[in-house]
Amino acid sequence: TCANTRCGATLDAFEFLRTNAHTIERAWLNYRQVSRQASEIAERVHVLKKEEARLRAMIKRLQDKSGAVLAVRGKDTTL
């Protein structure tokens, strides 16, 4: 029976367990989905950081070669 003295309803223990099992199952499915999405985003960030490093190195090489001034993120840089 319900612990609330005003309610006093009879509860089915198996229905309670089934409901909790479904709730836990949904929570694990959501956790796996979010974990997968976080991994995908982390991989994309890693790829973008590598691309940024590659482009920065290319800019540096071109600046060294030409001696020109290049504005990078609002800063003037002598090449």
Buried (B, 14 or more C-beta within 10 A) or exposed (E): EEEEEEEEEEEEEEEEEEEEEEEEEEEEEEEEEEEEEEEEEEEEEEEEEEEEEEEEEEBEEEBEEEEEEBEEEEEEEEB
